Amino acid sequence: MKKQKYSIVVIDDEESMRDSCRMILEKDGFLTETAENGNSGLSKVEKIRPDLVLIDLKMPGISGLEVLEKIKKIDSNIIPIVITGYATIESAVNAMKKGAYDFLPKPFTPEELRLIIKRGLDRIELFREAESLRKEKKIIEENFITMVSHQLRSPLVAITQYFEVILGGIAGEVAPKQKDMLVKARARLNSLLELINDWLDIARMDGGSIVDKLKAVSLEGLLNKQVEFLKPYAEKNKVTLSLSSISGSDSALGDSDSLEQVFSNLISNAIKYNKPDGTIEVLIKEEEDYITTEIKDTGIGISKEHIPYLFDQFYRVSRSEDNKQKGSGLGLAIAKKIVDAHNGSIQVTSKPGKGSVFTVQLPKADNNSA
């Protein structure tokens, strides 16, 4: 351990204690400062930003517990260790609650001091290693996202364009058997692109890029747009799709683009997993602090053992052969991440054969929302 890189502040009203601690620590290669009271100690902590602070609990003026609290506000990465001649279980517990990392009763030997300092510095090393790994992981993820976006997704998009040219007969006549094979290959390719796009959405959300700015959004207007867009898909599946709103405010605090993605996914799923001649009712209602949207369908439903995992990434409910639908298994995970980023909630109730109700709650927009 390279001790010379660490700095320590000793805060104690006993001069002999300060001097003895300084002698031991400087002998071991630490950069050491001392302070005779809490105010002086906090000033030095603010200025030096040490790695570790030794704090006496019983001092005139600001108590050691108050110093503990203020050090955590200055820099939460500083390791505070309490030293006191009035050591009790109660005082130790109180110190730990206020943020102390360790506790050293007086009187103590140089070896006991060195041992507790080593424990604190080991914690610093672990934190620094974890932070270094976190940064390295972030760089790897960013590079991987770039690679997926440009080196994998872009060629696939180009291939789909070639398929469209060939299937459109622009490059020459295509025999029926060849066309059938090309249509199937295009469908598989589109499924792969959908998976890549969904994964990229998840990766960006994990990086914090979900919403740029929250503002007042009319959910009735947003949902009406989605319902009108998806009605042809519903009609093709012989499903009746409707929207209604209970009187009151329908203005939520949100990001229109990401919320469109949430409700498009939920309504599409309600169509996809519905029954012929089934219905989907989209209802908006105002509650005390939230605007609630319910998407209620008469579909095949979900067994209760699947519901706790429904919003997990890549989780897909097992279906019978007749009801199998292709998908990435990321749609609901994306929806939950978006709703969570809005400080809202998404829940589901369902019974097999009876349908499902997905409920999305979003915070109301106040009158000052831009």
C-alpha positions as CSV (number, residue, x, y, z in Angstrom):
1,M,0.0,0.0,0.0
2,K,1.5,3.4,-1.0
3,K,0.8,5.3,2.1
4,Q,2.3,8.6,0.9
5,K,-0.7,9.2,-1.3
6,Y,-3.1,9.4,1.6
7,S,-3.9,12.5,3.7
8,I,-5.4,12.3,7.2
9,V,-6.9,15.0,9.5
10,V,-7.0,14.4,13.3
11,I,-9.6,16.5,15.2
12,D,-9.2,16.3,18.9
13,D,-9.2,18.9,21.7
14,E,-6.4,17.1,23.6
15,E,-3.0,18.4,22.4
16,S,-1.2,15.3,23.5
17,M,-3.6,13.1,21.5
18,R,-3.1,15.2,18.4
19,D,0.6,15.2,18.7
20,S,1.0,11.5,19.3
21,C,-1.4,10.7,16.4
22,R,0.6,13.0,14.1
23,M,3.9,11.4,15.1
24,I,2.7,7.9,14.4
25,L,1.0,8.8,11.1
26,E,3.8,10.9,9.7
27,K,6.3,8.2,10.6
28,D,4.2,5.8,8.5
29,G,4.3,8.2,5.6
30,F,0.9,9.9,5.7
31,L,0.2,13.6,5.1
32,T,-1.2,14.6,8.4
33,E,-3.0,17.8,9.7
34,T,-4.5,18.3,13.1
35,A,-7.3,20.6,14.5
36,E,-8.2,21.4,18.2
37,N,-12.0,21.7,17.7
38,G,-14.8,20.9,15.3
39,N,-14.9,24.2,13.5
40,S,-11.2,24.3,12.8
41,G,-11.3,20.6,11.8
42,L,-14.2,21.2,9.3
43,S,-12.3,24.2,7.8
44,K,-9.3,21.9,7.2
45,V,-11.4,19.1,5.8
46,E,-13.1,21.6,3.4
47,K,-9.7,22.8,2.2
48,I,-7.7,19.6,2.1
49,R,-10.4,17.0,1.3
50,P,-8.5,14.3,3.1
51,D,-8.9,10.6,2.6
52,L,-9.6,9.9,6.2
53,V,-10.5,11.9,9.4
54,L,-10.1,10.9,13.0
55,I,-12.8,12.6,15.1
56,D,-13.0,12.9,18.9
57,L,-16.7,12.7,20.0
58,K,-16.3,14.9,23.1
59,M,-15.1,18.3,22.2
60,P,-16.0,21.9,23.2
61,G,-18.2,23.7,20.7
62,I,-19.4,21.5,17.8
63,S,-19.6,17.9,18.9
64,G,-18.0,15.0,17.1
65,L,-21.4,13.8,15.9
66,E,-22.1,17.2,14.3
67,V,-18.7,17.1,12.7
68,L,-19.5,13.7,11.3
69,E,-22.7,14.9,9.7
70,K,-21.0,17.9,8.1
71,I,-18.1,15.9,6.8
72,K,-20.5,13.6,4.9
73,K,-22.0,16.7,3.3
74,I,-18.6,18.1,2.3
75,D,-17.5,14.8,0.7
76,S,-19.2,11.5,1.1
77,N,-16.1,9.6,0.1
78,I,-14.1,10.7,3.1
79,I,-13.7,7.9,5.7
80,P,-14.5,9.2,9.2
81,I,-13.3,7.2,12.2
82,V,-14.5,8.2,15.7
83,I,-12.1,8.2,18.7
84,T,-13.3,8.7,22.2
85,G,-12.5,8.1,25.8
86,Y,-16.2,7.6,26.7
87,A,-16.8,4.5,24.5
88,T,-20.2,2.9,25.0
89,I,-22.3,0.7,22.7
90,E,-24.8,3.6,22.5
91,S,-22.2,6.1,21.5
92,A,-20.8,3.7,18.9
93,V,-24.2,3.1,17.4
94,N,-25.0,6.8,17.2
95,A,-21.7,7.4,15.5
96,M,-22.3,4.7,12.9
97,K,-25.8,6.1,12.3
98,K,-24.2,9.5,11.6
99,G,-21.8,8.1,9.1
100,A,-18.7,6.9,11.0
101,Y,-16.9,4.0,9.3
102,D,-15.2,2.7,12.5
103,F,-14.8,3.4,16.2
104,L,-11.6,3.5,18.3
105,P,-11.8,3.8,22.1
106,K,-9.2,5.7,24.0
107,P,-6.6,5.0,25.2
108,F,-5.2,3.1,22.2
109,T,-1.8,1.8,21.2
110,P,0.1,2.8,18.0
111,E,-0.6,-0.6,16.6
112,E,-4.4,-0.3,17.3
113,L,-4.3,3.1,15.5
114,R,-2.4,1.6,12.5
115,L,-4.9,-1.3,12.3
116,I,-8.0,0.9,12.2
117,I,-6.3,3.3,9.7
118,K,-5.5,0.3,7.5
119,R,-9.1,-0.9,7.6
120,G,-10.3,2.6,6.5
121,L,-7.7,2.8,3.7
122,D,-8.6,-0.7,2.5
123,R,-12.1,0.6,2.1
124,I,-10.8,3.6,0.1
125,E,-8.9,1.2,-2.2
126,L,-11.9,-1.0,-2.7
127,F,-14.0,2.1,-3.5
128,R,-11.4,3.4,-6.0
129,E,-11.1,0.0,-7.7
130,A,-14.9,-0.2,-8.0
131,E,-15.1,3.3,-9.4
132,S,-12.4,2.5,-11.9
133,L,-14.2,-0.7,-13.0
134,R,-17.5,1.3,-13.3
135,K,-15.8,3.8,-15.6
136,E,-14.2,1.0,-17.6
137,K,-17.5,-0.8,-17.9
138,K,-19.2,2.4,-19.1
139,I,-16.6,3.0,-21.8
140,I,-16.9,-0.7,-22.9
141,E,-20.7,-0.3,-23.1
142,E,-20.5,3.0,-25.0
143,N,-18.1,1.4,-27.5
144,F,-20.3,-1.6,-27.8
145,I,-23.3,0.6,-28.5
146,T,-21.4,2.4,-31.2
147,M,-20.3,-0.9,-32.7
148,V,-23.8,-2.3,-32.7
149,S,-25.3,1.0,-34.1
150,H,-22.8,1.4,-37.0
151,Q,-21.1,-1.8,-37.7
152,L,-24.0,-4.2,-37.2
153,R,-27.3,-2.2,-37.6
154,S,-26.2,-0.2,-40.6
155,P,-25.3,-3.2,-42.9
156,L,-28.6,-4.9,-41.9
157,V,-30.6,-1.8,-42.9
158,A,-28.7,-1.8,-46.2
159,I,-29.6,-5.5,-46.7
160,T,-33.3,-4.9,-46.1
161,Q,-33.2,-2.1,-48.8
162,Y,-31.7,-4.6,-51.3
163,F,-34.5,-7.1,-50.4
164,E,-37.1,-4.4,-51.1
165,V,-35.5,-3.7,-54.5
166,I,-35.4,-7.4,-55.4
167,L,-39.0,-8.1,-54.2
168,G,-40.2,-5.0,-56.0
169,G,-39.0,-6.5,-59.3
170,I,-36.7,-3.5,-59.9
171,A,-33.7,-5.8,-60.4
172,G,-35.6,-8.2,-62.6
173,E,-38.4,-10.7,-62.4
174,V,-38.4,-13.0,-59.3
175,A,-39.8,-16.5,-59.5
176,P,-42.7,-17.3,-57.1
177,K,-40.6,-19.8,-55.1
178,Q,-37.7,-17.4,-54.9
179,K,-40.0,-14.6,-53.8
180,D,-41.5,-16.7,-51.0
181,M,-38.0,-17.5,-49.7
182,L,-37.0,-13.8,-49.9
183,V,-40.2,-12.7,-48.0
184,K,-39.4,-15.1,-45.2
185,A,-35.8,-14.0,-45.1
186,R,-36.9,-10.3,-45.0
187,A,-39.2,-11.1,-42.1
188,R,-36.4,-12.7,-40.1
189,L,-34.1,-9.8,-40.9
190,N,-36.8,-7.3,-39.7
191,S,-37.1,-9.3,-36.4
192,L,-33.4,-9.1,-35.9
193,L,-33.5,-5.3,-36.6
194,E,-36.3,-4.9,-34.1
195,L,-34.3,-6.8,-31.5
196,I,-31.2,-4.6,-32.1
197,N,-33.3,-1.4,-31.9
198,D,-34.9,-2.5,-28.7
199,W,-31.6,-3.4,-27.2
200,L,-30.1,0.0,-28.2
201,D,-33.1,1.6,-26.5
202,I,-32.4,-0.4,-23.3
203,A,-28.7,0.4,-23.4
204,R,-29.3,4.2,-23.8
205,M,-31.8,4.1,-21.0
206,D,-29.3,2.3,-18.7
207,G,-27.0,5.2,-19.5
208,G,-29.5,7.7,-18.3
209,S,-30.7,9.0,-21.7
210,I,-34.4,8.4,-21.5
211,V,-36.0,11.8,-21.3
212,D,-34.5,15.2,-22.1
213,K,-37.1,17.5,-20.7
214,L,-40.4,16.9,-18.9
215,K,-43.3,19.2,-19.8
216,A,-47.1,19.1,-19.8
217,V,-48.4,16.5,-22.1
218,S,-52.1,15.9,-23.0
219,L,-52.5,12.1,-22.6
220,E,-55.9,12.2,-24.5
221,G,-54.2,13.8,-27.5
222,L,-51.2,11.5,-27.4
223,L,-53.4,8.3,-26.9
224,N,-55.9,9.4,-29.6
225,K,-53.0,9.6,-32.0
226,Q,-51.8,6.1,-31.0
227,V,-55.3,4.6,-31.2
228,E,-56.0,6.0,-34.7
229,F,-52.6,4.8,-35.9
230,L,-53.2,1.2,-34.5
231,K,-56.8,0.9,-35.5
232,P,-56.0,-0.7,-38.9
233,Y,-53.9,-3.3,-37.1
234,A,-56.7,-3.9,-34.6
235,E,-59.3,-4.3,-37.5
236,K,-57.0,-6.7,-39.3
237,N,-57.0,-8.8,-36.1
238,K,-60.8,-8.4,-35.7
239,V,-60.4,-6.4,-32.4
240,T,-62.4,-3.3,-31.5
241,L,-60.2,-0.5,-30.1
242,S,-61.7,2.5,-28.2
243,L,-60.5,5.4,-26.1
244,S,-62.4,7.3,-23.4
245,S,-61.5,9.9,-20.8
246,I,-63.2,10.7,-17.5
247,S,-63.8,14.4,-17.2
248,G,-61.0,16.4,-15.6
249,S,-57.3,17.2,-16.3
250,D,-55.5,14.7,-18.6
251,S,-52.2,16.7,-18.5
252,A,-49.3,14.6,-17.3
253,L,-45.7,15.7,-16.7
254,G,-43.7,13.8,-19.4
255,D,-41.8,13.5,-22.6
256,S,-44.1,12.9,-25.6
257,D,-41.8,10.8,-27.7
258,S,-40.9,8.3,-25.0
259,L,-44.6,8.1,-23.7
260,E,-45.7,7.4,-27.3
261,Q,-43.3,4.4,-27.2
262,V,-44.8,3.2,-24.0
263,F,-48.5,3.3,-25.1
264,S,-47.7,2.1,-28.6
265,N,-46.1,-1.0,-27.1
266,L,-49.0,-1.7,-24.6
267,I,-51.8,-1.2,-27.1
268,S,-49.9,-3.3,-29.8
269,N,-49.5,-6.1,-27.2
270,A,-53.2,-5.9,-26.3
271,I,-54.1,-6.3,-30.0
272,K,-51.5,-9.0,-30.6
273,Y,-52.6,-11.2,-27.7
274,N,-56.3,-10.6,-28.0
275,K,-59.0,-13.0,-29.4
276,P,-61.1,-12.6,-32.6
277,D,-64.0,-10.2,-31.9
278,G,-62.2,-9.1,-28.7
279,T,-62.1,-5.5,-27.4
280,I,-59.5,-3.1,-26.0
281,E,-60.6,-0.2,-23.9
282,V,-58.2,2.7,-23.2
283,L,-59.3,4.8,-20.3
284,I,-57.8,8.0,-18.9
285,K,-58.8,9.2,-15.5
286,E,-57.6,11.9,-13.1
287,E,-56.5,11.0,-9.6
288,E,-55.2,13.1,-6.7
289,D,-51.5,13.4,-7.8
290,Y,-51.5,11.3,-10.9
291,I,-53.1,10.8,-14.3
292,T,-54.0,7.1,-14.7
293,T,-54.3,5.3,-18.0
294,E,-55.7,1.8,-18.2
295,I,-55.4,-0.5,-21.2
296,K,-58.0,-3.2,-20.7
297,D,-58.2,-6.1,-23.2
298,T,-60.2,-9.3,-23.5
299,G,-57.2,-11.4,-24.6
300,I,-55.7,-14.6,-23.7
301,G,-54.4,-13.3,-20.3
302,I,-51.3,-14.1,-18.3
303,S,-50.8,-16.7,-15.6
304,K,-50.0,-15.3,-12.1
305,E,-46.6,-17.0,-12.0
306,H,-45.4,-14.9,-15.0
307,I,-46.5,-11.5,-13.7
308,P,-43.6,-10.8,-11.3
309,Y,-41.1,-11.2,-14.2
310,L,-43.2,-9.6,-16.9
311,F,-41.1,-6.4,-17.0
312,D,-37.7,-8.1,-16.9
313,Q,-35.4,-7.9,-20.0
314,F,-35.9,-10.7,-22.5
315,Y,-38.6,-12.4,-20.4
316,R,-41.3,-13.9,-22.6
317,V,-44.4,-15.7,-21.5
318,S,-44.7,-19.2,-22.7
319,R,-47.6,-19.5,-25.1
320,S,-49.3,-22.4,-26.9
321,E,-48.4,-23.0,-30.5
322,D,-51.6,-21.2,-31.6
323,N,-50.8,-18.1,-29.6
324,K,-47.1,-17.8,-30.2
325,Q,-46.1,-14.3,-31.3
326,K,-42.6,-13.1,-32.2
327,G,-41.0,-10.4,-30.3
328,S,-37.7,-9.3,-28.7
329,G,-38.9,-9.7,-25.1
330,L,-37.7,-6.1,-24.4
331,G,-40.9,-4.1,-25.1
332,L,-42.3,-4.2,-21.6
333,A,-38.8,-3.7,-20.0
334,I,-38.4,-0.5,-22.1
335,A,-41.9,0.7,-21.1
336,K,-41.1,0.2,-17.4
337,K,-37.8,2.1,-17.7
338,I,-39.5,5.0,-19.4
339,V,-42.3,5.1,-16.8
340,D,-39.9,4.9,-14.0
341,A,-37.9,7.8,-15.5
342,H,-41.1,9.8,-15.3
343,N,-41.5,9.0,-11.5
344,G,-44.6,7.0,-12.4
345,S,-45.6,3.4,-12.1
346,I,-46.8,0.6,-14.4
347,Q,-48.7,-2.5,-13.1
348,V,-50.6,-5.4,-14.6
349,T,-53.5,-7.6,-13.4
350,S,-54.5,-10.5,-15.5
351,K,-56.4,-13.9,-15.6
352,P,-55.8,-16.6,-18.2
353,G,-58.6,-16.6,-20.7
354,K,-60.1,-13.4,-19.2
355,G,-57.8,-10.7,-20.5
356,S,-55.3,-8.2,-18.9
357,V,-55.3,-4.6,-17.6
358,F,-52.1,-2.6,-17.8
359,T,-52.2,0.5,-15.6
360,V,-49.8,3.4,-16.1
361,Q,-49.7,6.2,-13.5
362,L,-47.9,9.5,-14.4
363,P,-47.5,12.6,-12.2
364,K,-49.8,15.4,-13.0
365,A,-48.4,18.5,-14.7
366,D,-48.8,21.6,-12.7
367,N,-49.8,25.0,-14.1
368,N,-46.1,26.1,-14.3
369,S,-45.0,23.1,-16.5
370,A,-43.5,24.4,-19.7
